[in-house]
Amino acid sequence: MTDRPKCGTILTKGEANTTNAERVDTMTKMTYVAALSYVLTNVADLPADVAEKLTALKEQTEKRNSADRKPTKAQLANEGLKAKVLAVLTAEPATVTELMARDEELGALSNQKVSALVNALVEDGKATKTVEKRKSYFALA
């Protein structure tokens, strides 16, 4: 009998995971492309037609993963709302609740939604965020 943990056993810190002992790097996520690459490089007696099909699948998957995607409907709607938030923002810092009170359309949205929009503007460098006594204030950058 081996010391391998049973299926579903949770290993504690410091225990070796013997089920992955044959893998060199267990930290790398096995993706579809990585699996195809592994098979193509490590299986020596692969028939030519199978190798050709796997190579085509790998190329197709890489092409699909690298394709530029157009924004979703929600992302397009958020861009319009970000423009509205920018119009409401001033140089004077204000909370999300104060921003919602300044505009009727923003007031109809949830506090979390407006907060997410303003934080996205901060990440884009179009707004600034300051925190005073655990309260966030936003202003134009």
MOGIKA-V806158 format. One record per backbone hydrogen bond with DSSP energy under -0.5 kcal/mol. CO is the residue of the C=O (numbers start at 1). NH is the residue of the N-H. E is the energy in kcal/mol with one decimal. If there is no record, write none. Layout:
BEGIN
CO;NH;E / CO;NH;E
END
This chain:
BEGIN
6;9;-2.3 / 9;11;-0.5 / 12;15;-2.0 / 16;18;-1.1 / 17;20;-1.1 / 18;21;-1.2 / 20;23;-1.2 / 24;26;-0.5 / 25;28;-0.5 / 29;31;-0.8 / 31;35;-2.6 / 32;36;-2.2 / 33;37;-2.6 / 34;38;-2.5 / 35;39;-2.2 / 36;40;-2.5 / 37;41;-2.1 / 38;42;-2.4 / 39;43;-1.8 / 42;44;-0.8 / 43;46;-0.6 / 47;51;-2.5 / 48;52;-2.4 / 49;53;-2.0 / 50;54;-2.7 / 51;55;-2.3 / 52;56;-2.1 / 53;57;-2.4 / 54;58;-2.4 / 55;59;-2.4 / 56;60;-2.4 / 57;61;-2.4 / 58;62;-2.5 / 59;63;-2.3 / 60;64;-2.2 / 61;65;-2.3 / 62;66;-1.5 / 63;67;-0.6 / 64;67;-0.6 / 72;76;-2.1 / 73;77;-2.1 / 74;78;-2.3 / 75;79;-1.6 / 76;80;-1.3 / 77;81;-1.8 / 78;82;-2.6 / 79;83;-1.8 / 80;84;-1.6 / 81;85;-2.4 / 82;86;-2.6 / 83;87;-1.8 / 84;88;-1.4 / 85;89;-2.2 / 90;140;-2.2 / 94;138;-3.1 / 95;99;-2.1 / 96;100;-2.4 / 97;101;-1.6 / 98;102;-1.1 / 99;103;-0.8 / 103;107;-1.8 / 104;108;-1.0 / 106;109;-1.0 / 110;114;-2.1 / 111;115;-2.3 / 112;116;-2.3 / 113;117;-2.1 / 114;118;-2.6 / 115;119;-2.4 / 116;120;-1.9 / 117;121;-1.8 / 118;122;-2.0 / 119;123;-2.2 / 120;124;-1.7 / 121;125;-0.5 / 121;126;-2.3 / 121;127;-1.0 / 122;125;-0.9 / 126;141;-1.8 / 128;139;-1.7 / 130;132;-0.5 / 130;137;-3.4 / 132;135;-1.1 / 135;132;-2.6 / 137;130;-2.7 / 138;94;-2.2 / 139;128;-3.0
END
